[in-house]
C-alpha cells in the first residue's frame, strides 16, 4: 500500500479544488493507494460529505493551522508546527507517508524539502523541472526552472542526470536526448556558464548528450531533456505558460496549445531530495490536484528517489 | 537627402528578395532618400530591369565579392575588401552613407559595427534589441538579445538608457516603462547579476524604472523596455519567434500571433555604435528588407545615435 500525503489547504482555491481533485483521482482505479488528507477537519468533513467521498478510502489528518502565501518560509515552518505543510513534512520524514504534495507556500515547500527531507547523498543541488509540450505530441523536460538562479557547471551536469532519470521513469522515454540550452549550436557558444558546462555534459557517460539547442528548438524533437540555469529556465517556463494565456485571450482553441496549460502537468517535483515532494501551482484546480496525486503515485511506484541515489553514486 | 546603404547580396534569398524589398520600399513616398545598393552589378542590373526599378532613384555600388555565412567574420572582413559588407562599412565610416543594412554574415556585421564604426564614447557595450508584440496592440522592446552573453550590472543599466531612447524615438512611446527581466517581482529576487542590476536601475534618473517583471509579463503592458543579459534575451527571442512557427504549423491564422513573424520588425539595429547599423535575419524576404530600409531612415531622421551620445554624456 502506497501512502500519499496531500495538503488540502494549500493553493488559492483550496480546500474546495483539492477536494474536487481528490474526487477526480479516486474515480479512477487506485486500489493500492491511501491518500492522507492533511487539513482542517472542520472545513474538510462537510466538503467530503458534500462531494460524496468514501472516507474509508482516505485518511483525514487534522491540521489546525496553515502557512499563508506571504509568510516567511523558514520562520513559518519552524513556528507553525500544526500547519498542514509542517505536518506533511513530519509525516514524510517519519515514513508515515511516501510522498507529499502541496500547492501552498512554495518557499515553505522548498525549505521543507531541503531541510526536513534533505538532498540525496552526492546530489550537489536539488532542482525543479517542467514538462515541455512538444509539437510532435511527445513531452520533454526543462530543468532547472527556478530553484537555482545561479548555477555551477557541475550542478548543471547533475541536473542532466536527474532529468534523464525522470524522463525515463515518468515520461517513459527509454534513452532521452539531453541538450544544453544555449545561444548557438556549436560547441564554444554561450555565456561563461554554458561554455564551461558543455564539456562536462559531453564527457558525462550517464547521459545521451546531443549538444546545444537554441530557444527555437524547445518545442521540436531535437531534445527530450533540456538543461539550463534556474534563472533562464524560470523565465522561459513563465513565458511558455503565458503563451497559453495569449491563445485563450485570442479565442484560439487548439489541442497543441492547450497542452501549455499548467493543469496538465499539475505540479513540479523537487528532484534530488530523498523523498518525493511535489509543489503545486498556487492557482491549482481540481485537474491539477488530481494530476499531482497521480504523479506522486508514479514517483513512488518507480522509486525515482532510489534510482537517483543509485545513479549519483556511480 | 538621406543616404541609406543596403547590402543586396546578404541573406539566404538575396539578391532577389532584396530587389523585391527595394521595389516595395520605393513604391511608398521617400523623396528625400537615396538608396545605395551594394552588390554585384552583373547580377543586380538584370534584376533591376526585370522589376522595373527606376535606376535614377537609386545608386548601384558594385561589389565584386561577398562574405559567406560560414566565413570567419574578422578574417573575411579584413581580407575581402571588395565584399558588399566591407564596402558598406567603408561607405558608412567615410560618411558617404548615413546607415548600413545587411542580412548577410551576422558576425561580420557585428565586427564591422564595433571596429569600423566603433561604440559611442561612454557606451560600455553596444547591444542588439528586439521588438515585442504586446497583446494590447502596442510594441515593446527587449534587450540585449545576444550581443553580450555575459553582462555586468553597469552594462545592463546602460542598455536601459539605449532601449529607452529607441522606444521613444522609434516606437514613439513618450515615457517608456523600463523593467528588469527577473524570476520574481520583489527587489532582491534573481541571480547575482539581476540582484546587482536592480539598485542601479532604481537609481537611474534617465529612465522610468518600474521594477522586475517575470517571463509571463513580456507580452502584457507592465513594461515597454525589458532589460536582460544577452544569453537570456537571445533564448527568449528565439523561443518567441518559434511561437509564430508553432501557430503556422497548427494552421492558426491570428492577427496577434502574426506579429511574432520576424518580417514585421525586419532587422535588429546595433544600438550604441556611432552610426546606424541594421542586421537582418538570414531568411529575410521582401517585406523584411523593405522594413529594414524604413527603419534605417527613421534612425537617421531622428538622429538616434546623436541622442544616445548626448544622453550617455549626461
Interface residues (C-beta under 8 A of the other chain):
Chain A: X135 X146 X149 X150 X181 X182 X183 X190 X191 X192 X194 X214 X215 X216 X217 X218 X219 X220 X228 X229 X230 X231 X232 X234 X235 X236 X237 X238 X239 X240 X241 X242 X243 X245 X246 X249 X250 X252 X254 X256 X257
Chain B: X135 X146 X149 X150 X181 X182 X183 X190 X191 X192 X194 X214 X215 X216 X217 X218 X219 X220 X228 X229 X230 X231 X232 X234 X235 X236 X237 X238 X239 X240 X241 X242 X243 X245 X246 X249 X250 X252 X254 X256 X257
